[in-house]
Amino acid sequence: MIYEIRNYYFEPTRFDAYKSWAKNQAMAYLQRNLNVLGFWANTDTKPEINGRAMDDLGSANITWIIGWADITQRKATLDRVFAAPEWQAIFKNVPGGIGSYLRTECKFTESLT
């Protein structure tokens, strides 16, 4: 099994609207169609950063994790799920549109336990 960690830096001025959109529109569809293990939004508590300085955006403010059998399953599934008319209707309501995603990162991990 692999885990896809999706980190987004979403436009801070639209952050509350995004959280409402995610809770009230996006999550039901995503959970029905993907193995969503969790979906988190940052709190007002500042992150603790050690080591090298971050860029001007800072750390991601939205994180969610999807479990996959393998990368082949991910490639076969994700494009279909995001291309579906139901998702397209939901996604058109994301606050500020696609431009509000100032940075996105998808990384793939495996469990070490």
C-alpha positions as CSV (number, residue, x, y, z in Angstrom):
1,M,0.0,0.0,0.0
2,I,1.1,3.6,-0.7
3,Y,-0.1,6.8,0.7
4,E,-0.6,10.0,-1.3
5,I,-0.1,13.1,0.8
6,R,-1.7,16.1,-0.9
7,N,-0.5,19.4,0.5
8,Y,-2.1,22.7,-0.7
9,Y,-1.3,26.2,0.0
10,F,-4.7,27.8,-0.5
11,E,-5.2,31.6,-0.7
12,P,-5.4,32.7,2.9
13,T,-8.1,35.4,2.2
14,R,-10.4,32.6,1.0
15,F,-9.4,30.0,3.5
16,D,-12.6,30.0,5.6
17,A,-14.7,29.8,2.4
18,Y,-12.5,26.9,1.2
19,K,-13.0,25.0,4.5
20,S,-16.8,25.4,4.1
21,W,-16.7,24.3,0.5
22,A,-14.6,21.2,1.4
23,K,-16.9,20.2,4.3
24,N,-20.2,20.9,2.6
25,Q,-19.5,20.0,-1.0
26,A,-16.2,18.2,-1.7
27,M,-15.7,15.7,1.1
28,A,-18.8,13.6,0.5
29,Y,-17.9,13.0,-3.2
30,L,-14.2,12.4,-2.4
31,Q,-14.9,9.9,0.4
32,R,-17.4,8.0,-1.9
33,N,-14.8,7.7,-4.7
34,L,-11.4,7.6,-3.0
35,N,-9.9,5.9,0.1
36,V,-9.5,9.3,1.9
37,L,-7.8,8.6,5.2
38,G,-8.1,12.2,6.4
39,F,-8.5,15.8,5.4
40,W,-7.1,18.6,7.5
41,A,-7.1,22.4,7.6
42,N,-4.5,24.3,9.6
43,T,-5.5,26.1,12.8
44,D,-4.4,29.6,13.7
45,T,-1.5,28.2,15.6
46,K,1.7,29.0,13.8
47,P,3.7,25.9,12.5
48,E,7.0,25.1,14.1
49,I,9.7,25.2,11.5
50,N,13.3,24.0,12.1
51,G,16.2,24.0,9.7
52,R,16.3,26.0,6.5
53,A,13.9,28.9,6.1
54,M,10.8,28.3,4.0
55,D,9.8,30.4,1.0
56,D,7.4,33.3,1.2
57,L,4.3,31.1,1.1
58,G,5.3,29.1,4.1
59,S,3.9,25.7,4.9
60,A,0.8,24.2,3.3
61,N,-2.6,25.0,5.0
62,I,-4.5,22.0,3.7
63,T,-3.4,18.4,3.8
64,W,-5.2,15.2,2.9
65,I,-4.1,11.7,2.5
66,I,-5.4,9.0,0.2
67,G,-4.5,5.3,0.5
68,W,-3.8,3.3,-2.7
69,A,-3.0,-0.3,-3.4
70,D,-0.2,0.9,-5.7
71,I,0.7,3.8,-8.1
72,T,-1.1,1.9,-10.9
73,Q,-4.4,2.1,-9.1
74,R,-3.8,5.8,-8.4
75,K,-3.1,6.5,-12.0
76,A,-6.2,4.6,-13.2
77,T,-8.5,6.1,-10.6
78,L,-7.7,9.7,-9.9
79,D,-8.0,11.1,-13.4
80,R,-11.4,9.4,-13.7
81,V,-12.7,10.7,-10.4
82,F,-11.6,14.3,-11.1
83,A,-12.9,14.2,-14.7
84,A,-16.4,13.0,-13.6
85,P,-19.3,15.5,-14.2
86,E,-20.3,15.4,-10.6
87,W,-16.8,16.5,-9.5
88,Q,-16.6,19.1,-12.2
89,A,-19.9,20.6,-10.8
90,I,-18.5,20.6,-7.3
91,F,-15.1,21.9,-8.2
92,K,-16.5,24.9,-10.2
93,N,-17.5,26.2,-6.7
94,V,-14.1,26.2,-5.2
95,P,-13.6,29.7,-3.8
96,G,-11.7,31.9,-6.2
97,G,-11.3,29.0,-8.7
98,I,-8.1,27.1,-9.5
99,G,-6.0,30.2,-9.1
100,S,-6.6,30.1,-5.3
101,Y,-4.4,27.1,-5.1
102,L,-1.1,29.0,-4.8
103,R,0.9,25.7,-4.5
104,T,0.0,22.0,-4.6
105,E,2.2,19.1,-3.7
106,C,1.5,15.4,-4.0
107,K,4.0,13.0,-2.6
108,F,3.9,9.3,-2.3
109,T,4.9,7.5,0.9
110,E,5.1,4.0,2.3
111,S,4.6,2.8,5.8
112,L,7.8,2.0,7.7
113,T,5.9,0.1,10.5
